[in-house]
Amino acid sequence: MNEQAPEGVRADPPSGVERLIAHVKTLAPVRTAVVHPCDALSLGGALDARDAGVITPVLVAPLAKLRAVATDTGLELGDSEVVDVPHSHAAAAIAARLAGKGEVQALMKGSLHSDEYLGAILAPEACLRTERRLTHCYIMQTASYPRPFIITDAAINIAPTLEIKADIVRNAIDLAHAIGIAEPKVAILAAVETVNPRMLSTLDAAALCKMADRGQITGGVLDGPLAFDNAVSSDAARVKGIKSTVAGQADILVVPDLESGNMLAKQLEYMGQADSAGIVMGARVPIVLTSRSDSRRTRIASCAIALILAHSQRALV
């Protein structure tokens, strides 16, 4: 891939994406509807994932616009299947229906707004909803932390209630299992590590941990409230006298709200040189959700996560 790195990000890519691609090489590519990939980044990311053997793309977009983007950017559509539609709204609706009928096993966002994309997925006629809330996970890796970790939810649920946070945790645990973490350590983040009645995030954290104690949330080890430093640094936790199996070694960071999560993820990406991938959980198929400014590296990494999830879901059937 030859695109320029975003301003503030080093040009030499870390090895996280390459290791991820190598990990999925043994898996058959997943048939993926790419929704309105009508700019260089979204089309390039989909074709990169195709060339890496990660997805078999079905490009759902206006054919004339798609060909124009390919010509202007020197990208080769090759024999990729194209579903010609009049506009982005139709692209989202038709792609969602393809997924609902099982004709594709994953969805990937192109150059359309997230609300338009997710709205089609949530429509009753798409038949993609489950009993779970749709929630977003960033999978990130940075040189300053010894393992990949998940940040959630930083893209869909703006101010989640306790009930929504429970689904956020459940979905993140399912994702962690799919990528090989048998019993993920889940840190419920707040500004402080003690319960404060005036801070709703600390009350929610305590309630989520009790829900785990009572079997309402399973598959991981929860602790919270934990401040960010306690969650990722054993030294910080020790200084504050925190005794926890999660503190200092969290696999999942559950943020209080979308704004804090989005800022945390973007800071890690742009100032911490973190590799990242974005995926939506809670639907019947994996949903790749990237920002319009995300690089082609992020898009291909997100497709690799969708591939892992698709194969994981097949194994459970």
HUGIWO-V474597 format. One record per backbone hydrogen bond with DSSP energy under -1.0 kcal/mol. CO is the residue of the C=O (numbers start at 1). NH is the residue of the N-H. If there is no record, write none. Layout:
CO;NH, CO;NH
//
This chain:
6;9, 15;19, 16;20, 17;21, 18;22, 19;23, 20;24, 24;27, 30;56, 31;105, 32;58, 33;108, 34;60, 35;110, 36;38, 36;111, 39;43, 40;44, 41;45, 42;46, 43;47, 44;48, 45;49, 46;50, 47;51, 48;52, 49;54, 49;55, 50;53, 54;30, 56;32, 58;34, 59;83, 60;36, 62;66, 63;67, 64;68, 65;69, 66;70, 67;71, 68;72, 69;73, 70;74, 70;75, 77;80, 81;59, 83;61, 87;91, 88;92, 89;93, 90;94, 91;95, 92;96, 93;97, 94;98, 95;99, 96;100, 97;101, 98;103, 99;102, 106;33, 107;288, 108;35, 110;112, 113;117, 114;118, 115;119, 116;120, 117;121, 118;122, 123;126, 124;127, 128;284, 135;281, 137;279, 138;151, 139;277, 140;149, 141;275, 142;145, 149;140, 150;253, 151;138, 152;255, 158;258, 161;165, 162;166, 163;167, 164;168, 165;169, 166;170, 167;171, 168;172, 169;173, 170;174, 171;175, 172;176, 173;177, 174;178, 175;179, 176;181, 177;180, 184;221, 185;251, 185;252, 186;223, 187;254, 188;226, 196;199, 199;202, 199;203, 200;204, 201;205, 202;206, 203;207, 204;208, 205;209, 206;210, 207;211, 208;212, 209;213, 210;214, 211;216, 212;215, 221;186, 223;188, 226;190, 227;231, 228;232, 229;233, 230;248, 231;250, 233;237, 234;238, 235;239, 236;240, 237;242, 238;241, 246;249, 251;150, 252;187, 253;152, 254;189, 257;261, 258;262, 259;263, 260;264, 261;265, 262;266, 263;267, 264;268, 265;269, 266;270, 267;271, 268;274, 275;141, 277;139, 279;137, 280;287, 281;135, 286;107, 287;280, 288;109, 291;294, 295;299, 296;300, 297;301, 298;302, 299;303, 300;304, 301;305, 302;306, 303;307, 304;308, 305;309, 306;310, 307;311, 308;312, 309;313, 310;314, 311;315
//
